[in-house]
Amino acid sequence: MWEDEIYYEDEDAAMAAYEAAVGRSAAGDASSESSDDFEPAPSGRHGRPKPPQARAAAGSRRAAAQPRKPRAAPKARRKPSPASRLASSGVESQSDAGNGSAHGRSSAIPTPDIGQLNVSSSGGGGSPAGEPAAVAAMDTGEDDDASAVLLALCAREQSIRARMAQLEKEIAELEKKCGVEAAADASGKAAPIDLNEFRAPEWSVPIRANVMNFEWEKLAAACQFDVILMDPPWQLASQAPTRGVAIAYQQLPDICIESLPIHLLQTSGFIFIWVINNKYTRAFQLMKQWGYTYVDDIAWVKQTVNRRMAKGHGYYLQHAKETCLVGKKGADPPNLCRSVASDVIFSERRGQSQKPEEMYEIIEQLVPGGNYLEIFGRKNNLRDYWVTIGNEL
């Protein structure tokens, strides 16, 4: 007889033992997913099938030794809604604020009002005081819901903007106490002049036109000029032409500047040409081509509002000056006055490409009461008794 086999004298005793064992097993395994009816019939050590009464007795012994516990049904995992997650931060959703309950409807989460944020004025590496709890949850990586992250970013943006406004107010108060001039920026450069309400001088003659297709013949027939002043928009051709400086005007190639009919406008007199460093040679060539002889030059040393040297960009050296070449053609004007002005101008740097007022004073002292023409002029260059031509007037 095998170790786990039990034999009964008759069939009725075996069935009674089987029914008792099945009843005890069913009471302890009522909620089990599987049943003994579906288990394979146990066999002995040598593979012989056991009789039913032996299987029942073996099952009763296993059930008595280690009863089975009912398996609990898995709980459905639900993500908490944005409103429930943000309830601790004091931010309510639109449905909760208006109706008192969400009723299962999804609604857009509004951006919190900036007035509800308590922005701390103290510095530091941590998050500002009064920042919603959702922002801290986003920083720690605990919140992976898209709507909650978006709300947290909006709240942080609002707090940063409030902090910036507060700092700007404090800076303005400090500048007012220290007496910093509002007309100058941090670099010492004067604020640009608002030309929206600009009015031309009473005795100036502004002509807004493109110098490339202007009717120069008619102007030459109407008047011959004693002095011509021009500030050509030279085209920069270096490897880094602007060197970080934004050029706010249209540049012209040298061939376009060369095509100007200067010889029609002046039979005798002076020409003043503003030149940049890499256009010196070209400017001398243009003078010779137009019939002028180089006689002098004027250096403008740029200064800041604090009367310091205003250094700018340069390829090898920092440029703090500009040069104006002076050429002469024909006979001297009858009202010429020599040795009345200096060839160096110390003047404040103003708007981009805006030249100093002292240049006009030097010309008017050199040839008083003459006919003056400026080419490539702008609104800030208009002056009484001057004819100014440009496309930005």
TAVENBEL-V641782 format. One line per field, one symbol per residue. ss: DSSP state (h for helix, s for strand, l for the rest). psi: psi as a letter, one per 40 degrees, with the letter a starting at -180 (. if undefined). Layout:
BEGIN
ss=???
psi=???
END
This chain:
BEGIN
ss=llllllllllhhhhhhhhhhhhhhhhhhlllllllhhhllllslllllsllhhhhhhhhhhhhhhllllllllllllllllhhhhlhhhllllhhhhhhllllllllllllllhhhllllllllllllllllhhhhhhhllllllhhhhhhhhhhhhhhhhhhhhhhhhhhhhhhhhhlllllslllllsllllllllllllllsssslllllllhhhhhhhllllsssslllslllllllllllllllllslhhhhhlllhhhhlllssssssslhhhhhhhhhhhhhhllssssssssssslllllslllllllllllsssssssssllllllslllllllsssssllllllllhhhhhhhhhhsllllssssllshhhllllssssslsl
psi=hidehhhididddddddddddddddddefdeidiiedeiihiiadeehiiiddddddddddddddgiiihhihhhhhhhiiddddeddeehiidddddedidfeihihhihiideehghheiaieiiiiehidddddddeedhehddddddddddddddddddddddddddddddddefhheeiadeehiiihhedfihiideighhhihedfigdddddddihidhhhigighhheidgddfehhhfihihidddddehgdddehdiaihhhhiideeddddddddddefihhdiihhhhiiaeefihghaiiddihheiihhihiihaiiidfhhifeiiehhhihhbihehiiddddddddddgifahhhhifiideehiheihhhief.
END
